[in-house]
Amino acid sequence: MTTQLKPWGTHKVVFDRTNFKVKYICVDKGQRISLQRHNKRSENWVVVKGHPIVTKGKSKILLNPEDSIYIPLGETHRIEADRDDVHIIEVQHGICDEDDIERLHDDYDRRISGGID
């Protein structure tokens, strides 16, 4: 699978099946993904490296390596790499279509609704 470059780091799809996808996400120190939600899928994140600040709904949660967090369908979320690079394994369940990203805020001036993060 090919590594996709993003303004905040990289991601690579390592497994892709109907209603199930696994990505390896790397967020560079000082960067963050868009504040977003999905209407067709939920996500589970496992921290491999780093100490991400995860926005989940109205909460901000500091995670450590080996921690995991569940992002239910429709929940607002974001990953921030405040103090070090962050590596996360993401498991998506549901309709795993890249058009199912509803951006609520984006630091990189990408369009707010839809599209690939």
Salt bridges, closest charged atoms under 4 A:
GLU43 OE2 - HIS38 NE2 3.08
GLU43 OE2 - ARG41 NE 3.09
GLU43 OE1 - HIS77 NE2 3.45
GLU80 OE1 - ARG32 NH1 3.96
GLU80 OE2 - LYS60 NZ 3.09
ASP84 OD2 - HIS51 ND1 2.89
GLU98 OE2 - LYS21 NZ 3.50
GLU98 OE2 - LYS23 NZ 2.87
GLU102 OE1 - ARG37 NE 3.05
ASP106 OD1 - ARG103 NE 3.93
ASP106 OD1 - ARG110 NH2 2.62
ASP107 OD2 - ARG32 NE 2.60
ASP107 OD1 - HIS105 ND1 3.50
ASP117 OD1 - ARG103 NE 3.66
ASP117 OD1 - ARG110 NH2 3.02
